[in-house]
Amino acid sequence: IGHNPGMEIALVELVADQLPDFGDDKVLPTATLAHLHFDDNKVSLNAFIRPKNLPEKFPVRRDGQVQYCDRPAYYYQQSGVLAYRWHNEQLQVLLITKQDREKWGIPKGIIEPGLSATESALKEAMEEAGVIGNIHEDALGCFQHNKWGGICEVKVYPMRVTELADDTQWESEKRRRQWFVVDSAARVINKPDLVDMIRALTVCIQKQA
């Protein structure tokens, strides 16, 4: 991949008769991909792709259908935590919102390449809410939300909070965080699937105990 003159010369020497004619002098513009196959004394050009020939959106497969969205497919697979604690013998959950909005939600984000769903969820919990704790390996469920021209699916994991980070360690300048008892949390969340998970949290914790 590239446009280095030496690479371009080598490509022409190897497969000049197989190269497409784009009507310009530059055979290998920046970020062009030439896929070659070597078999004994024969070299074949399997693929030749220039950036300007790529679609502007990324293919994302969902329910057997391919949709073209604004981000790579892995962006639409996310995970988050339903952070909880016991306080004054009451079960409480931690919700967050952006500073300029009143829409409450949970810490969530892309399942980063190289991380598991729970590892990514723990990372988001620290970055977005400044909470550290013990995560349950079994998800409570999942919910969907629209973003980047597609549908994101978020796996939600219960996490018992053991420590609150100070304001210098998380996005405190961008977000607010607040503890809610279960019934209050369910009233301020506008996603029915997430509300069901909040109400099911007590049962989940008892099973884990």
N, C-alpha and C positions, 0 to 999 in steps of 0.2 A: 504494500500500500504506500503510495507516495507520489512524488514528482521529481525525485532526485534524478539528474541527467543520466547517471550511470545505470539506474534501474530502467529508465526509459529506453536507453540504447540496448540493454540486455533483452528487454521485452520485444523490441523490434527484431532483433537478431533471432530470437527463438520462435516467434509466431507472427511474423509480419503479414503472412497471407491470411491469417485468421482474425486480424484486428478489424473492428468496425470502422467505417469511414464517417467521422463526425464533421468533416468539412473544415477542420482547422489544423493548425500546425502542431499543437500540443497533443501528444499521444497520451501522456499520463499526467493530467492536471492534478493539483493538490487533492489528496484524500481519495483518489480513484483506486478501486480494487481490481486487480487482475488475478484471477484464480487459475493457476496452471497445474496440469497433471503430467507427470513424467512416467513414461512406461517404456523401458528399454531405451531405444534410440529415438522415440517419438515424443514430442511435446504437444499437448493439446491445451487450448484455451477453454476452460470450463465456464468461466464467467468474466464479464468485464462491466463494471458498474461505476458510473460517475455520480458524484453527489447530486447534480442537477436532475438526474434521472430517477432519483429515489422519491417515493411519495412524501408529502409534507407531514403526514401523520403516521402513527405507529399501529401495526395490526395487533388487535387484542381479541383473543378468542373467548367467547362466553356463550354457554348453552349451545355449543355446536355452530355458532355463528361468528364470523369475523367482523369486528367493528374497527374503524380507524379512529384513533384517539390522539390526544395531544401529548401523551407521555408513553414511554415503554410499558409493556404489559405488567412488569413487576410493580409499578407504581400503584396499581389498582388492587393489590393484595396487601392488606394492612393488618396491624394488630394494635391493641390498646389494653389498658388496665382499668378495672373497676376497683379503685383503691378504697380500703375500708379500715375502720378501727372500732374498738369498743370504748365508749366514753360515758361515764356516769351510768353504766349498765345499759347503755343504748348503742345499737349498731348505727354507725355513721358512715357515709360515703363521701369521698372528696370529688368535687366537680370543679371544672375550670372554665373560664371564658376569656376572650380577648378583652383588653382594656376598654376598647371602644364599642363593645357589643354586649348585649344582655342574653345572648344565646348560650346556655350552659351545656357542657359536654364532658367528655372524659379525655385523658391523655391518649393520643393515638398517632400512628404514622405508618409510613411505608415499612414493610418487612425488608430490611436492608440486605443486599447480597452478602452472603457469608454469615448471616445471623439467623437464628431460629425465630419463630414467631414470638416466643416468650422472651428471648433476649432483646428483640427489637422493642417489645412492649415495655420492658424494664428501662430501656434507654429513653423511650419517650416519656415514661413516668418521671424520670429525673429531669429531663430537659424542659418539659412543658409544665410540670407541677411541682418539681422539687421534692419528690417523695422517694424514699428508699424502703424496700420491704421484701417480703417473701411471696413469690408468685405461685399460684396453683398451676399445675401442668395441664389440667383439663379446662378447656374453654367453657365459659358459661353459655356461649352462643355467638351469633354474629349479626351484624346489621349492615345496611348499605347506605351510602350517601353519594351524591353527585359531585364530581370534581374533575377538572382537566378534560372536559368533554366526554366523560365516560362515567361508569358506575364503580365506586370503590367498595370492596367487601372487607369489613373489619371484624376480625376475631377478637373477642373480649375475654380477658383472663382476670379472675379475682386476685387481688394482691393485698396482703395484710401489711399495713404501713408500720414500720419500726422506727423510722427516723424522718424528720422534716429538715430539708436543707435550708440554709440561710439564703437570703435574697440575692446574694452574689453568685450563687451556683446554678440558678435556673432562670427561665425567661420572665422574671418578675416584672420587668419593665414593659412587657407585652401582654401579660395575662394576670388575671385574678384567680385565686383559689379559695374555696370555702367548703367547710364541712356541713353536711345536711343529714338529718335523720332520714330513714328510708322513704317514708311517706312524702316528706317535703321534696326530696330529690326526684321522686317519680312525678311530682306535679310540675317541676320546672323543665323536665326533659320532654322534647317534642317528637322523639322517635319511639313508636310503640314497642319495637323489638328490644330496644335498650331499657325501656321502662320495665318490661317483663323480666329482664335479667336483673335489674336492681331489686325487684320484688322477690326474685328467686334466690337472692344472695344468702339470706338466712339459712335456707334449706341446704344450699351448697356448702356453707361453712360447717354446719352440723354433720354432714356426711364426711367432710374432710377430717373432722376432729377424731 
